[in-house]
């Protein structure tokens, strides 16, 4: 499981490289540069439809060739978690370059690597091996073959070998991957991060193989890579985060090798500031489970779940059930918290139902797209079908007209019903917010000596929120930053908010202020919803979801009702 996690990280690195690399045959003029800029912007903003439109225009205008355009489409669908469609485009790109890979070695090898990854992901080990073996054969003695991709291919080969319990072969593949990375480092100015990633991967290979001593040795090399990245002035925050990953992995390896006291000391020495995202929470929980500290492990599994629920990763899938809910259930059971385990078991049951529905919908959508793509290609290649296509288009046009008429009527009916519902929701929202504000006013009116420490701190927090500076509109404001502004500890802030708001998290509390501010802007200005989202302290990707969840309607529907 750990090894696959780091394979995903390497895949992400290659994605970043692909996002800023294009063929040497690309026309280097103002028009081409503008098109690439539009693609980068859409890709980085995760705007799938806009990115695909840009790619289509780049192919039409001959800025990129068809295999390169298919590779870019694969990246976009991959980023959108539509893996079946992404696999089809990686395959087309790989096969499009197969007759002459020298056109663009990077795109050819990257498309093949990603195609192999996705084939392996759906259990096609034989298919993945055929692509990996072919590419590695081409890499032998080929100076044009990208060493970064060769290293990633060898890591993927090691992953397959681990699944087949070929541990010695997996370790050998890991060693070759390291050597390929070292060769690539000769041509790069910054090599620390690549060394850290590859060595962490190889450490996981040795751990899975049962060679704990070897795993610790490679982990030391990963730490050296981080030190080198620090000297190269890489992102200090990410370096601190990765130092936490290395220390957690070391604690787990020491625990598994029988050095429990040293493992405990290593874990205790890790600053909490380095445990800053779900991957670190998971590593901490895994060590605590191995050490028999089940109650503490349960705490970190709870942090994982609450973090995902506050982000766009809240959609329940089978992967989320396996990585978030099942380990937490086991921690509860081993800690003797049977009541919590039973409650979570009910959640797991509901989550499985939700995941089944989501998986079926996603599979159906992707298969429909693939089917439509194949049909389109066949139609374009069959000149004899022109008359039939015209007839189909005529029938389709009639159906579309009928459908538009029906949808127009149905939309009017739906909008009337929606408007009435939203009016009721708006009245309920205003009543609820008025009651919450009255509660805060009453709390502030109490003499200081009658308030608990948590209540006093909560009053200070509310005063800060109600300040004309609107500090909550800072997208980076979190419990740590809030604690700094108040001159106190983040745990006190968490306790104060939770105690005085019936268990709300700091993030949920801040979002309530952001939402009220956004609602006020929606009702009183004509600014675009995207601008209002940014002014209110939300990312564009999360604003619609959080607003809809809180108010029961979209921002545009709220604006329509509020401005009546």
Buried (B, 14 or more C-beta within 10 A) or exposed (E): EBBBBBBEEBBEBBBEBBBEBBBEEBEEEEEBEEBBEBBBEBBEEBBBEBBBBBBEEBBEEEBBBEBBBBBBBBBBBBBBEBBBBBBBBBBBBBBBBEEEBEBBBBBBBBBBBBBBBBBBEEEBEEBBBEBBEBBBEBBEEEEEBBBBBBBBBBBBBBBBBBBEEBBEBBBBBBBBBBBBBBBBBEEEEEBBBBBBBBBBBBBBBBBBBEBBEBBBBBBEBBBBBBBBBBEEEBEEEEBBBBBBBBBBBBBBBBBBBEBBEBBBEBBEEBEEEBBBEBBBBBBBBBBBBBBEBBEBBBBBBBBBBEBBEBBEEEEBBEEBBEBBBBBBBBBBBBBEBEEBBEEBEEBBEEBBEBBEEBEEEBEEEBEEBBEEBEEEEEEEEEEEEEEEEEEEEEEEEEEEEEEEEEEEEEEEEEEEEBEEBBEEBBEEBEEEBEEEEEEBEEBEEEEEEEBEEBBBBBBBBBEBBEEEEBBBBBEEBBBBBBBEBBEBEBEBBBBBBBBBBEEBBBBBBBBBBBBBBBBEBBBEEEEEBEEBBBBBBBEBEBBBBBBBEBBBBBBEBBBBBBEE
